[in-house]
Amino acid sequence: MSTWTIRLAERRDVNELMGIEHAQFPEPWTKNMLLEEITNEETRRYTVAVMKDTIIGYLGVMFVFDELHVNTLGTLPGFEGRGVATSLLVDAWRDARERGVVRATLEVAASNQRAQELYFRLGFQPVGIRKNYYEKSHEDALVLWADIEPDEDPARPVRPTLDS
Ligand SMILES: CC(C)(COP(=O)(O)OP(=O)(O)OC[C@H]1O[C@@H](n2cnc3c(N)ncnc32)[C@H](O)[C@@H]1OP(=O)(O)O)[C@@H](O)C(=O)NCCC(=O)NCCS
């Protein structure tokens, strides 16, 4: 079975990433936005999962003091359900622990069940709702929060429900 490796994203990846961005997000970022993110080494960390020279997933996180914020996460259509997104998040957790980061936050569309399941499995819990978060759809976003314990296993199965 083919597998993938994870490396830091580079400027040259931007066109491939735009392909995933347009395929997977109803409100895709522009190329310039993505380039600015990838090249901001001060507060961002963008990683890509690469299989046979093809980028099959990417994750962008931002550091704010001792917090990691997930800015974006996407898997190439046709490569979902294989653990690509999970592996990118596990890699980010490892790096975050080394930086002394203690928690992670993110916003996810209220209707995005697939992503929510993934995040809940990794220990995220819902802590609030941002009304009309998405510019075009006006959909609400759930705010999710996870503690990053120094010795935590990020693949530990945790599935809190919305009313837990
Ligand atoms: C959400 C998204 C990033 C998930 O990516 P993914 O690579 O499919 O995620 P994973 O494979 O790591 O995990 C997804 C599921 O596949 C399952 N899975 C993992 N490895 C698997 C394998 N080898 N075989 C079958 N299923 C597997 C996982 O158990 C997980 O199930 P769960 O969600 O019920 O817990 C992807 O669907 C996507 O790009 N969506 C559009 C963009 C988006 O919504 N991004 C998030 C914005 S907040």
The ligand as an ORCA input file, in Angstrom:
! r2SCAN-3c Opt
* xyz 0 1
  C     -12.145     16.884      6.824
  C     -10.977     16.315      6.012
  C      -9.773     17.240      6.160
  C     -10.662     14.923      6.570
  O      -9.524     14.434      5.873
  P      -9.178     12.877      5.814
  O      -7.812     12.778      5.284
  O     -10.259     12.167      5.105
  O      -9.209     12.514      7.370
  P      -8.732     11.130      8.019
  O      -8.677     10.050      6.998
  O      -7.553     11.395      8.832
  O      -9.919     10.868      9.022
  C     -11.251     10.853      8.524
  C     -11.894      9.529      8.811
  O     -11.342      8.472      8.056
  C     -11.067      7.375      8.941
  N      -9.850      6.718      8.496
  C      -8.603      7.038      8.823
  N      -7.738      6.200      8.238
  C      -8.490      5.348      7.509
  C      -8.183      4.259      6.672
  N      -6.919      3.858      6.490
  N      -9.187      3.635      6.045
  C     -10.472      4.010      6.243
  N     -10.813      5.047      7.047
  C      -9.842      5.684      7.672
  C     -10.859      7.964     10.263
  O     -11.214      7.028     11.271
  C     -11.780      9.144     10.228
  O     -13.051      8.739     10.637
  P     -13.902      9.675     11.579
  O     -13.930     11.019     10.908
  O     -15.219      9.016     11.604
  O     -13.200      9.707     12.883
  C     -11.339     16.156      4.500
  O     -12.559     15.443      4.401
  C     -11.465     17.477      3.761
  O     -10.515     17.959      3.137
  N     -12.667     18.101      3.830
  C     -12.937     19.385      3.166
  C     -12.206     20.510      3.837
  C     -12.561     20.625      5.292
  O     -13.716     20.485      5.693
  N     -11.544     20.918      6.118
  C     -11.703     21.146      7.542
  C     -12.075     22.571      7.756
  S     -12.237     22.952      9.477
*
